[in-house]
Every structure is written in structure tokens, then in C-alpha cells.
Amino acid sequence: MCIRVLLSSKHQVISEGIAAILRTHPDMNVVGVSNNGQQTHALCNTEDPDVVLIGTQANDAQGLQLMQQMAHEQPSRCVVAFSSDSDRHSVMEILNTGAKAYVSTTSSIDELMSAVRAAASGREYLCQSAASEMIDCFRKVRTGDGPAKNLLGGREEQVLRLIADGYSSKEIARNLSIAPSTVEVHRRNIMRKIGMHKVADLTRYAIRHHMVSV
């Protein structure tokens, strides 16, 4: 059975290039190519893809929000993210949106195919470079060679700093130019990762790890 794939990227030349490669594989069926979130949603409704391959970056608020919406609205539809960001903070921020798999733009075509096939079969996938980054991160935290804040993504650190400084979710959203709902997602992820659920505890955590000044 063919895997129905929808491609979504602001960079059309990249999308068209990946689509051309996917079409050479008999188990892949490219059902659409999109260059914006609205078109992606529309194609998801009309074409019902198994996998949505989304190009994004950790500082791309719209791309991250699109992946969050995809994962929330249709959990059975798998999101595979591809990005030029492969540092651990960026990878964690992208995966926290609910993406099933992550592939760097420097990855091989074989890795991209493996990511799409893994996601379509319900498995998670990290390309080799991202997996190495994540393993290195957790090894450092476990041995005490790195601060615990390395468990947080870059955007999560920004949100935590602002929470510790007394900003509300709406104020944080305005400050970072992201949606309030995105702030709430980051807040929940922060609480889950560090095991704290009160603002006072989050503030103490940020101070203890030198993320804010006192």
C-alpha cells in the first residue's frame, strides 16, 4: 500500500525537489505540495494524507504552530519535520509540537525515506545527526557534566525566563511574537520536563540554574 504524503514548505523549490524524489519510490504517493499553513490544512482535508512532511525551523513560530495543530486535530496523521536546525534545543522544540519524526536538511535521501516510512507505520524517527545530539545531551545531564536546563528547548528557556520575571502568558506571547496557545504548550512542556507545576517553583528553578538574575 502506498504512503500518501503531503509536502509543506515555504521554499517551493525544496518541496518540488523532495516531491520529485518521493515520486521515484513505488511506495510513495505525493498527494499535494503546499507553501503555507492555510493551504496545508485545506489539502489535509481534501487529500487525507498519511504523512505530512513539513519544513520548519526552531524560530519559525508559524511552522511550529502548524505542526502543533496537525498533531492536535488529527493524531493519526503523522508529521515528519525537516529542518536546517539540528542542535538539541531546536530538535526538542520541534519534537515537542507532536512531530513523529525529525530529519535534518543535511540528511541523506535514505534517511528521509526511512523517516516517512517509520512515521507511517506509527514509529518515531530521528536522523543520525539529531539522535547523536540528543544522546550527547542526556549523557551530559545524567553524568552531571551539563546543566539540567539543557533538557529545555531554546524557546522553552525564553518562556521560562519570562515566567520567572513575572510575565503573564499573554505578555509572553506579545514579547516573543507567538500565539498565547503556543505559550501554554511551552509552559506545559517545561513543567513536564522539570517536574514542577507551580510558578514559584519554576521561578526558583530558573534562579538556581542561573537563567534569571536576582
N, C-alpha and C positions, 0 to 999 in steps of 0.2 A: 504494500500500500504506500502511495506517495505521501510525503510530508508536505502539507500546504503551508507555504512560507510567505509572509508579508514583510517587505523591507521598508524601513522608515529612517530617513536621514536628511538633515538639512543640505548635505552635499550630494547633489544628484549624480554627479559623475562617479562617486563612490558606490552609491546604491545601484546604479546601472551596471557597474563593473562586477559587483558581487552577484547581481541577478544573472548576468551572463554566465558566470561560473557555475552558479547553482543549477542553471538550466542544462548543463552538460552532465549532470548526475541524474540517472533514471529514477531515483527515489525521492527527488525534489520537484515540487511543483510551485513555481513562483506565481502567486495569485494577485500580486499587486506591488507597486512601488510608490511610496509617499515621501513628501518632503516637509510635512508639517503635521502637528498633532491632530488638527481637525480632520484632515484627510485620512489620517491613520485610523481614527475612530470610525469614520464612515466606511472605510474598506473592511474593517473588522466586522462591522455589522452586515455587510453585503457578501463578503467572501468567506467569512468564518475560518480564518487561518488556524493551523495547529500551533505554529510558532510565529512570533513577531520579533524580527531582528531589528533592533533599534540602535542607531548610532548616537552616542551622547558623550558628555564629559562631566567630571565631578562638579564643575562650576556652572553647568548648564541646568538652571532651575527648571526650565520648561521640559527638557528631556527627562529629568529625574521625576518630575510630576507626572509626565505621560506614562512612565513605567509603573509608578505607584497606582495610577488609575487603571492601567491594564490588569495589574495583579489583583486589584480590589474588585473590579467589575466582573471579571471572568477568570477565576483562579485556575480553571482547567486549561486556559490558553497560556502557553509558556512564552516568557520573554527572554530573549538572548540579547545581551548588551555587548556592543563592540565600541571600544574607546581607545584613544591615544594615551589615556592616563592609566598607568599600571602600577603606581605606588600603592601601598597597602591602604592608606587613608581613602584614596579615590575608589579603589576596588570595594572596600567595605561600604562606602556611601552608596555606590551603585547597587550592590547586593542587598542593602537594606531596603531598597524600594520594592523588593519582591522578585527581582530578576532571577531566573532559574540558572542562567549561565553567563559567564563573562569571557570575552575574548579580546585581546589587545589587537590594535591595528597592525602591530608588528608580528602577529602570529602567522603561522602558515595556513594555507588553504585547508590542509588536512585537519588542523585544529578547529577551524571554523566549522567544517563539516561535522566533526565529532561533537562540537557544542550543540549544533542544531539537532543532530540525531539523539544526543543524550537528553536534551530538554523535551523532545517529542515523546520520548519513552518514559518521561517522569523523573529522570535523574538530573542531579546538579552537575555542573561542569565549570572548571576553572582552567584557563590556558596555562601552560607551563610557567611562564614568567610571573603571572599573578599568584599561582599556587606557591611558588618559591618565596615570593614576598610575604604571603600570609603565614607560611610555616616559619619563616625567619622572625616575624613579628611575635608569634605566640611562643616561640622558643625563648626569645629575649625576655618576655614578660614572665614566663614560668621560672626562668633562672634568676630573675631579678636584675638582669643586665639592661632592661629598658623600663621606663615609667609606665604605670598602668594606664595612663591616658592614651598610650599608643593603641589601645583597644578601640578608641573612638575615631571616627572618620573626621576629615578636616572640617566639614560643615557642622558636624556634631560638636566639635570643640568650640566653634564660634557660638553656637546656640548655648552651650553650657556656660561659656564666659558671660554672655548677656543675661542668662538666668541668674547667675551668681551676682551680677551687678544690679539686679532688681528689675529688669525689664519684663514687661508682660509679653504674652505670645504675639499680640497684635503689634507691639512696639518692635519686637524682634523681627517680625515679618517685614515691617517697613524698613528697618535698618539693613536687612540682608536682601531686600527686594525679592522675597519669596512669598508664597501664599501662607496664610495662617495655618491652614490644614497641613502644610509641609512642615511647619514649625512643630506642630503637635506630633507628627510622625517621628521627627528627630528627637523630641522630648521623650517619647515612649521608648525609642531605641536606646537612648542614653540611660534611662532608668533600668532597662532590661540588662544592658551590658555591665553596669557597675553595681547593680543590685540595690539601688536606693530609689525611694519613691517620694520623698518629701523635699521641698525646695531648700529647707535649711540644711538637709543632709547633702544635697547637690552642691550647695554653696561651700560647705566645709570641705567636700571632696575637691572642688576646684581650687580652693586655697591651699590645701595640703599638697596638691600636685603642681603648685606654682603657676596655675593657669590665670589667676587674677591677683592683683596686688591688694594689700590690706593697709 
